[in-house]
């Protein structure tokens, strides 16, 4: 049975950060399953997650936040360049996309790296031997990032929700919206839920 995983997220969203741990658990259990990571580009510099939301994620998930990030959690965030990078990586190096996202989120939520200029990405580029083009670091979304938003729009019509993060499992022609909230404290537990859907 053909199966695929779709993950709608924002790199600067704390709930997406917690949900990435679930995606990593699924990938570990099903390394051959194609994964589509689509950046929602919600954070455009006009708002922040806010301390209340970050505290809720810390209490309801297994992820950790750095002190510097916690101190700045009310500062407006801009994920535009991260959306551009992730769209480029997903297109050019799909096998690295989840690893890059995981490291990017760790650097953002633990080290408080804002990812608002090219220098913020230098460690990731070096670690994964990436050479992203200059357009990735411009202050507006690239065509690749906008294409991902188009894909997200179509998916949201199908699943009838605009909420994010969202985790969907496609099994043949069946699309299942996985309730990620049930597994945030125990990321490995989602593997059993995926196995049930694959065998349904």
C-alpha positions as CSV (number, residue, x, y, z in Angstrom):
1,X,0.0,0.0,0.0
2,X,1.4,3.4,-1.0
3,X,1.6,5.7,2.0
4,X,2.9,9.3,2.4
5,X,3.1,11.8,5.3
6,X,2.3,15.5,5.0
7,X,3.4,18.0,7.6
8,X,2.1,21.6,7.6
9,X,4.2,23.6,10.0
10,X,5.9,26.9,10.7
11,X,9.5,26.7,11.8
12,X,9.0,29.5,14.4
13,X,5.7,28.0,15.8
14,X,6.3,26.2,19.2
15,X,3.5,23.7,18.5
16,X,5.1,22.8,15.2
17,X,8.4,22.4,17.1
18,X,6.8,19.8,19.3
19,X,5.1,18.1,16.4
20,X,8.4,17.8,14.5
21,X,9.4,15.2,17.2
22,X,6.4,13.1,16.1
23,X,7.5,13.4,12.5
24,X,11.0,12.2,13.4
25,X,9.4,9.2,15.3
26,X,7.4,8.3,12.2
27,X,10.4,8.7,10.0
28,X,12.5,6.4,12.2
29,X,9.9,3.7,12.1
30,X,9.1,4.1,8.4
31,X,12.3,5.5,6.8
32,X,11.1,4.7,3.2
33,X,7.8,6.6,3.6
34,X,7.8,9.8,1.4
35,X,7.4,12.9,3.5
36,X,6.2,16.3,2.4
37,X,7.2,19.2,4.7
38,X,5.3,22.4,3.9
39,X,6.2,25.6,5.7
40,X,3.1,27.7,6.4
41,X,5.0,31.0,6.7
42,X,2.7,32.3,9.3
43,X,5.2,34.4,11.2
44,X,6.0,37.4,9.0
45,X,7.4,39.7,11.7
46,X,4.0,41.0,12.8
47,X,3.4,38.7,15.8
48,X,5.0,36.3,18.2
49,X,4.1,33.0,19.7
50,X,3.9,34.7,23.1
51,X,4.9,33.4,26.5
52,X,1.5,31.9,27.3
53,X,1.6,29.7,24.2
54,X,5.2,28.7,24.8
55,X,4.5,27.8,28.4
56,X,1.6,25.6,27.2
57,X,3.8,23.8,24.7
58,X,6.5,23.2,27.4
59,X,3.8,21.7,29.7
60,X,2.1,19.6,27.1
61,X,5.0,18.2,25.1
62,X,8.4,16.6,25.4
63,X,10.4,19.5,23.9
64,X,12.6,21.9,25.7
65,X,13.1,25.7,25.3
66,X,16.3,27.7,26.1
67,X,16.3,30.5,28.6
68,X,17.2,33.1,26.0
69,X,14.2,32.0,23.8
70,X,11.9,32.1,26.8
71,X,13.0,35.6,27.7
72,X,12.2,36.7,24.1
73,X,9.0,34.7,23.5
74,X,6.9,37.9,23.2
75,X,9.2,39.4,20.5
76,X,7.6,39.3,17.0
77,X,9.1,36.5,14.9
78,X,9.8,36.4,11.2
79,X,10.1,32.9,9.5
80,X,10.2,34.1,5.9
81,X,13.9,33.2,5.3
82,X,13.4,29.8,7.1
83,X,10.4,29.2,4.8
84,X,12.5,30.0,1.8
85,X,15.3,27.7,2.9
86,X,13.0,24.8,3.8
87,X,11.2,25.1,0.4
88,X,14.6,25.1,-1.4
89,X,15.9,22.1,0.7
90,X,12.6,20.2,0.2
91,X,12.9,20.7,-3.6
92,X,16.7,20.2,-4.0
93,X,17.6,17.8,-1.2
94,X,14.3,16.2,0.1
95,X,16.3,13.5,1.9
96,X,17.7,16.2,4.2
97,X,14.6,18.3,4.8
98,X,13.5,16.7,8.1
99,X,17.1,16.8,9.5
100,X,17.5,20.5,8.5
101,X,14.1,21.4,10.0
102,X,15.0,19.6,13.2
103,X,18.3,21.4,13.6
104,X,16.8,24.7,12.6
105,X,14.1,24.5,15.2
106,X,16.6,23.4,17.9
107,X,18.7,26.4,17.1
108,X,15.7,28.7,17.2
109,X,13.9,27.4,20.3
110,X,17.0,26.5,22.4
111,X,19.7,28.9,21.2
112,X,17.3,31.7,20.3
113,X,18.7,32.1,16.7
114,X,16.1,34.3,14.9
115,X,16.9,33.2,11.3
116,X,16.3,36.7,10.0
117,X,19.6,37.1,8.0
118,X,21.9,34.9,6.0
119,X,24.5,34.7,8.8
120,X,22.0,32.9,11.0
121,X,22.0,30.0,8.6
122,X,25.7,29.5,8.3
123,X,26.0,26.6,10.8
124,X,23.2,24.7,9.1
125,X,24.7,25.3,5.7
126,X,28.0,24.1,6.9
127,X,26.7,21.1,8.8
128,X,24.6,19.8,5.8
129,X,27.0,21.1,3.1
130,X,24.3,23.3,1.5
131,X,24.8,26.1,-0.9
132,X,21.4,27.9,-1.1
133,X,21.0,30.6,-3.7
134,X,20.8,34.2,-2.8
135,X,17.0,34.4,-3.4
136,X,16.6,32.3,-0.2
137,X,17.8,35.2,1.9
138,X,15.7,37.9,0.4
139,X,12.9,39.3,2.6
140,X,10.0,38.0,0.6
141,X,8.9,34.5,-0.1
142,X,10.5,32.7,-3.0
143,X,8.4,31.0,-5.7
144,X,9.2,27.6,-4.1
145,X,7.9,28.8,-0.7
146,X,4.7,30.3,-2.4
147,X,4.2,27.0,-4.3
148,X,4.2,25.2,-0.8
149,X,1.5,27.7,0.3
150,X,-0.5,26.7,-2.7
151,X,-0.2,23.0,-1.8
152,X,-1.2,23.8,1.8
153,X,-4.3,25.6,0.5
154,X,-5.4,22.6,-1.5
155,X,-4.7,20.3,1.5
156,X,-6.7,22.5,3.8
157,X,-9.7,22.3,1.5
158,X,-9.5,18.5,1.7
159,X,-9.1,18.3,5.5
160,X,-11.5,21.2,6.1
161,X,-9.2,23.0,8.6
162,X,-6.8,25.9,8.4
163,X,-5.2,25.0,11.7
164,X,-1.5,24.3,11.9
165,X,0.6,22.3,12.6
166,X,-1.2,19.6,10.8
167,X,-0.1,16.0,10.3
168,X,-1.8,13.9,7.6
169,X,-1.2,10.3,6.5
170,X,-2.2,9.3,3.0
171,X,-2.8,5.6,2.7
172,X,-3.6,4.7,-0.9
173,X,-6.4,7.2,-1.7
174,X,-7.4,7.6,1.9
175,X,-6.2,10.8,3.8
176,X,-6.1,10.6,7.6
177,X,-5.6,13.7,9.8
178,X,-3.5,12.4,12.7
179,X,-4.3,14.0,16.1
180,X,-0.8,15.1,17.0
181,X,-2.0,16.5,20.3
182,X,-2.5,13.0,21.7
183,X,1.2,12.2,21.3
184,X,3.2,15.3,22.2
185,X,4.4,14.0,25.6
186,X,5.3,10.6,24.1
187,X,6.4,11.1,20.5
188,X,7.1,7.4,19.9
189,X,3.5,6.5,20.6
190,X,2.3,8.0,17.3
191,X,4.1,5.1,15.5
192,X,1.4,2.7,16.7
193,X,-1.3,5.0,15.5
194,X,0.3,5.2,12.1
195,X,0.7,1.4,12.0
196,X,-3.0,1.0,12.7
197,X,-3.9,3.3,9.9
198,X,-1.5,1.5,7.5
199,X,-3.1,-1.8,8.4
200,X,-6.8,-0.6,8.4
